[in-house]
Amino acid sequence: MDRIPSWLYRVLVVSVVGTLLFKNVFVLVTLFGGMTLICIATMVTYPLRNVHRDPYDLTLLKEIHEREELEAAAEAHRLDEGDVVCSRCGHVYGSKFKVCPNCMQSP
Protein backbone atom coordinates (compact mmCIF):
# COMPACT_ATOMS: atom_id res chain seq x y z
CA MET A 1 0.00 0.00 0.00
CA ASP A 2 1.17 3.50 -0.75
CA ARG A 3 -0.14 5.14 2.38
CA ILE A 4 -2.31 4.32 5.36
CA PRO A 5 -5.83 5.80 5.08
CA SER A 6 -6.70 8.62 7.47
CA TRP A 7 -9.71 6.74 8.82
CA LEU A 8 -7.36 4.04 10.11
CA TYR A 9 -5.56 6.64 12.21
CA ARG A 10 -8.94 7.75 13.55
CA VAL A 11 -9.79 4.18 14.55
CA LEU A 12 -6.47 3.91 16.38
CA VAL A 13 -7.05 7.18 18.24
CA VAL A 14 -10.59 6.16 19.20
CA SER A 15 -9.39 2.80 20.47
CA VAL A 16 -6.63 4.31 22.59
CA VAL A 17 -8.92 7.02 23.99
CA GLY A 18 -11.62 4.44 24.68
CA THR A 19 -9.16 2.26 26.53
CA LEU A 20 -7.90 5.17 28.61
CA LEU A 21 -11.41 6.29 29.46
CA PHE A 22 -12.91 2.92 30.31
CA LYS A 23 -9.74 1.19 31.61
CA ASN A 24 -11.21 -2.11 30.60
CA VAL A 25 -9.29 -4.94 28.96
CA PHE A 26 -12.41 -6.11 27.13
CA VAL A 27 -12.75 -2.71 25.45
CA LEU A 28 -9.08 -2.82 24.44
CA VAL A 29 -9.39 -6.31 22.94
CA THR A 30 -12.64 -5.44 21.15
CA LEU A 31 -11.34 -2.21 19.65
CA PHE A 32 -8.02 -3.65 18.51
CA GLY A 33 -9.78 -6.75 17.19
CA GLY A 34 -12.12 -4.52 15.20
CA MET A 35 -9.19 -2.50 13.95
CA THR A 36 -7.47 -5.71 12.87
CA LEU A 37 -10.55 -6.79 10.92
CA ILE A 38 -10.70 -3.38 9.24
CA CYS A 39 -7.02 -3.67 8.26
CA ILE A 40 -7.54 -7.14 6.81
CA ALA A 41 -10.61 -5.96 4.87
CA THR A 42 -8.61 -3.02 3.53
CA MET A 43 -5.77 -5.26 2.41
CA VAL A 44 -8.18 -7.62 0.67
CA THR A 45 -10.19 -4.92 -1.11
CA TYR A 46 -7.24 -2.66 -2.01
CA PRO A 47 -6.27 -4.52 -5.21
CA LEU A 48 -9.91 -4.58 -6.30
CA ARG A 49 -10.33 -0.82 -5.93
CA ASN A 50 -7.13 0.03 -7.78
CA VAL A 51 -7.96 -1.65 -11.05
CA HIS A 52 -6.78 0.83 -13.64
CA ARG A 53 -8.06 1.04 -17.16
CA ASP A 54 -5.63 0.46 -19.96
CA PRO A 55 -4.47 3.90 -21.20
CA TYR A 56 -4.23 2.51 -24.75
CA ASP A 57 -7.75 1.09 -24.75
CA LEU A 58 -9.51 2.17 -27.94
CA THR A 59 -12.99 2.10 -26.38
CA LEU A 60 -11.88 4.71 -23.83
CA LEU A 61 -10.50 6.85 -26.65
CA LYS A 62 -13.77 6.46 -28.57
CA GLU A 63 -15.81 7.52 -25.51
CA ILE A 64 -13.67 10.63 -25.07
CA HIS A 65 -13.96 11.48 -28.76
CA GLU A 66 -17.75 11.04 -28.73
CA ARG A 67 -18.08 13.22 -25.62
CA GLU A 68 -16.02 15.98 -27.26
CA GLU A 69 -18.13 15.76 -30.43
CA LEU A 70 -21.35 16.07 -28.42
CA GLU A 71 -20.00 19.08 -26.53
CA ALA A 72 -18.93 20.75 -29.79
CA ALA A 73 -22.34 20.08 -31.36
CA ALA A 74 -24.13 21.51 -28.31
CA GLU A 75 -21.94 24.62 -28.42
CA ALA A 76 -22.59 25.09 -32.16
CA HIS A 77 -26.32 24.65 -31.60
CA ARG A 78 -26.28 27.19 -28.79
CA LEU A 79 -24.49 29.74 -30.96
CA ASP A 80 -26.82 29.16 -33.93
CA GLU A 81 -29.96 29.93 -31.97
CA GLY A 82 -29.83 33.60 -32.91
CA ASP A 83 -31.19 36.54 -31.00
CA VAL A 84 -33.66 36.45 -28.13
CA VAL A 85 -36.39 39.01 -27.42
CA CYS A 86 -37.01 39.73 -23.76
CA SER A 87 -40.65 39.16 -22.86
CA ARG A 88 -40.51 41.81 -20.12
CA CYS A 89 -38.85 44.82 -21.76
CA GLY A 90 -38.72 43.82 -25.46
CA HIS A 91 -34.94 44.22 -25.69
CA VAL A 92 -33.22 42.05 -28.34
CA TYR A 93 -29.99 40.39 -27.18
CA GLY A 94 -27.77 37.47 -28.15
CA SER A 95 -28.53 33.91 -27.15
CA LYS A 96 -25.20 33.61 -25.32
CA PHE A 97 -26.65 35.63 -22.44
CA LYS A 98 -28.72 33.75 -19.88
CA VAL A 99 -30.58 36.88 -18.74
CA CYS A 100 -31.59 40.10 -20.46
CA PRO A 101 -28.73 42.61 -20.09
CA ASN A 102 -31.27 45.46 -20.03
CA CYS A 103 -33.65 44.35 -17.24
CA MET A 104 -31.69 41.40 -15.79
CA GLN A 105 -34.65 39.03 -16.09
CA SER A 106 -34.54 35.59 -17.67
CA PRO A 107 -36.78 35.14 -20.74
Beta strands, then each sheet from edge to edge (+ up, - down):
strand 1: 83-85
strand 2: 92-94
sheet 1: 1+ 2-
end
